[in-house]
Amino acid sequence: MEENKDTIEKKELEENNAQAEENTEAADGENAENAENGEEPKKKGNIVRDIVEIAESTLITVFVIVLIFTFILHPVNIVGRSMVPTLNNTYEGVRAENKETDKVLMNTVFFNVKYGDILVIDKDKNYLLDENGKVYEPTLDPSINECIIKRVIAVGGQTVDIKDGKVYVDGEVLNEPYIAENSTTDDLGAFTGQYPVTVPEGYYFVMGDNRNHSTDSRAKSVGLVKKDQIYGKAIIKYSPLDEFDILTDSWKGD
């Protein structure tokens, strides 16, 4: 009886050892299989995942940039010389040595119009004032019907006067460090005999910095600018790069 018990225990021990060996072999086989077939695909999977993440980030970045330049910021090339010296161009022989026109970024949303702002304007209509100070659209003096860029001199509710070659707003002569040298400011027929004029609410009186070569609110073909004619506000001159400038404070001078 005792002998049979020893025999049974011996068999159980042998069976346990055999099972342990099988488990060890299975584990070794699995490890070997992972080493041969698992690690390399895992590394490849990581690379593919990294590439996908980079592609997603790139697409999102491009999408955001497109949205910004479609709905918020627009590049504008300067044509004409009415804003010299603040903004130049080569079409009139300015900066002829490098043949490069100024380029600005225009903000089209979320801005308030104030004195000194440089606006890009769709001048499809012109607005003048009658003898009672009421706005009207002249029939004999059509608008220039083109896009212009000018500086805000007065906003709705302010009074503008031009005399002795100077501009007065609300009775105070403007300090204008931005205008071109030897500029003289005279009315160009829009409000002759009506000064001082009060700008109606929702309208703006604008001028170019190069007063001797600017068709602006002083001219009948431009007159006052209505709010809904404003495309946007020039905020940055980004080209030429060596003349990079923040335009929102350009009226303050150095």
Secondary structure, DSSP 8 states (H G I E B T S, - for coil): -HHHHHHHHHHHHHHHHHHHHHHHHHHHHHHHHIIIIIHHHHHHHHHHHHHHHHHHHHHHHHHHHHHIIIIIEEEEE--SSTTTTTS--TTTTTTTTTT---EEEEE-SS----TT-EEEEEESS-BEE-TTS-EE--SSS----EEEEEEEEEETT-EEEEETTEEEETTEE---TTS-TT-----BBSSTTT-SEE--TTEEEEE-SSGGG--STTBTTTBBEEGGGEEEEEEEEEESGGG-EEGGGGGG--
